């Protein structure tokens, strides 16, 4: 077999490689050839686009529906908080009684504050033992005389009384004894009303004996009448042995004297006479009261009595305005005072301590916050008292508060939404509460981004 040379083998390999490249190039040309579009492919393509459009339409519909719901859905009502303001009751009032002697006080017109017992004998201090009354006795003398010889009213002069020589001599009798006296000329005539006035206003002892003797025939007749009158009125703690009070055996207790003071005020003749600072009486002349406090701190009258240091007495009545409507009627008594001045000052302290025990307690100020409203979207408003409030009451009477708030309709500034009522004893005060500030609605962004807070 002939030998194939290397050059021939090489040429054949090159030729084979060119044939292979040509075949590959032909296949590539076929792969890039554009084929005609068949109907099936078009259908698939249309379905794909339709599905895509449907999906996008559904997405847009859902988003639109959500936005429409979110922008119009109701929200929870604002959360409300409220609390009535605390009120601290003032310190307890104390009636300032004198440290020495004994005393008592009665207050009419304040039962709702002080209790029903206040109109009897409300408070006392010191011993209940009977003490010398001194000239307080003359009140009893006048009441006993008027019980036997009544006058129609405070203007009724009553019968005329003629005072003779024996009556005139009483002036000297009591002058020597150091008692208070008033002129009584022999044969002077005056009405029963004027004679009682001369006994009570300047506290004339000679008139006390003369009038009581005219009424009952003798001092002993008067003593028996006084005893019966005291028993009839239940005044077992009181003893009267003569009409002037100069005898220390004329004694009484603070409780009895308060009752006697009430009987005196209930008698129009006595009540009128003891309220007069000065009078002009035929025969006796100008007479002046022994009560220097008449017209001071509301004191309206009644009687003083004095047997010296440690035996100065004062039975007083007063009308005091404490801001509760009608003034209170006060009857007080002090027995066993150290001096007239000390006794008078003690009476003023008793009255003033009662008056200041009634006080105005501040409750709230205009604009004071008592609550508020808040929302999930951050809008807030306050609940405030719309005006100043205060209540007038006695001593440390507890003050209770009640806050009544309704749901606002608009949550706008100034909208009245309720009341707050304070009660202390018989008194109540009610003031409105209102919204301060306004609750604004949530904005669109908050609605769209807080779906869990919607639909309340």
Order of alpha helices (4+ residues) and beta strands (2+ residues): alpha-alpha-beta-beta-alpha-beta-beta-alpha-beta-alpha-beta-alpha-alpha-alpha-beta-alpha-alpha-beta-beta-beta-beta-beta-alpha-beta-beta-beta-beta-beta-beta-beta-alpha
